[in-house]
């Protein structure tokens, strides 16, 4: 997510989630938990299984703003299951498990499913859910992640978006593969992650088929339906891209948006030299007026058009650098728990700092010291970056102090070890990590005891000494 004031709106909209409480009664061994165990968001995700693949097939009707979906979830049981949950806010109509209709009930957020026969531990199973509703009218804990107007609909958000448009195990620690089919009236566009595998017209409707190559966290899967100009091609380095800009955003904003998006290939090559090969085949970006922020959706970030209003320079490539850095940090390697978000946002902000230096603007050293000069009494230093709490998940300090921590670490262990650590963190783990695992890897590569360093920079509630 981009580090600009627009983030504050999203931060405020999720603040109420902090009050959610988990189940107080231990579930029987054959019942999957209704949360994955993240203390920040106890109802996000579910227990008892891991998802391997989502087959999402949705149709969006702009006039009624109604979404009709049919999603197949392929999973493996981690325990014997007589009951399990999926996260879904739209109303379910029918549920099948391994081809057989089953009983289910649905609360505001949880779809509770009872298979006809217990699913054995280690067994693969398939769940098909048919559902329909107006997701744009659904608010959960004060917010919606499905935004609509007569011209456009957008499903995108952090820390969650999936329950508004497909049933899921909604937590970044359970990444899966996807096949996404989006159907809209012919003449409109439907955009998602990954490669555009084709378009199929049937009567007055057209289906857009999207195929991401790599596993993806649920909050990084997005969909948008509306009036877009789309440009496809390959960068000078041969990388396939797909850019889309919403129509009618104004001539100057439109020009600045296209100039900014076209820099994505150049930014990606710059980042690959620091963080290792780009993790995915596709690059791209979507610009819309319906978002208010920016988000690192895998292969194709979404940017609000306001990032390109009234620019002093021809393009805003800083926000491009931030969101594309997330393709490594947050997308390729996801966080195990949301309290570790500084690892995502710190690296993205630090990448934007390095890009600033590459353009001949403020250097990394200047940006570090500018932010370090904030008074020691400032609230900015008064909370744990490593555990900000759900109300301050997107606080400025998570971004900026996260980047400062990385620069201080680079000074402590040396640039060679720092970049080796960063590349190995992305490319040599299982795609999910925590701060503890990151610290251990840093100690292994540098040969230094870094407990005191991390305590001072991300755990202590006071300004660290240089």
Buried (B, 14 or more C-beta within 10 A) or exposed (E): BBBBEBBBEBBEBBBBBBEBEEEEEEEEEBBBBBBBBBEBBBBBBBBBBBBBBBBBBBBBBBEEBBBBBBBBBBBBBEBBBBBBBBBBBBEBEEBBBBEEEBEBEBEEBBBBBBBEEBBEBEBEBBBBBBBBBBBBEBBBBEBBBBBBEEBBBBBBBBBBBBBBBBBBBBBBBBBBBBBBBBBBBEEBBBBBBBBBEEEEEEEEBBBBBBBBBBBBBBBBBBBBBBEBBEBEEEBEEEBBBBBBBBEEBEEEBBBBBBBBBBBBBBBBBBBBEBBBEBBBEBBBBBBBBBBBBBBBBBBBBBBBBBBBBEBEEEBBBBBBBBBBBBBBBBBBBBBBBBBBBBBBBBBBBBBBBBBBBBEEEEBBEEBBEEBBEBEEEEEBBEBBBBBBBBBBBBBBBBBBBBBBBBBBBBEBBEEEBBBBBBBBBBBEBEBBBBBEBBBEBBBEBBEBEBEEBBEBBBEBEEBBEE
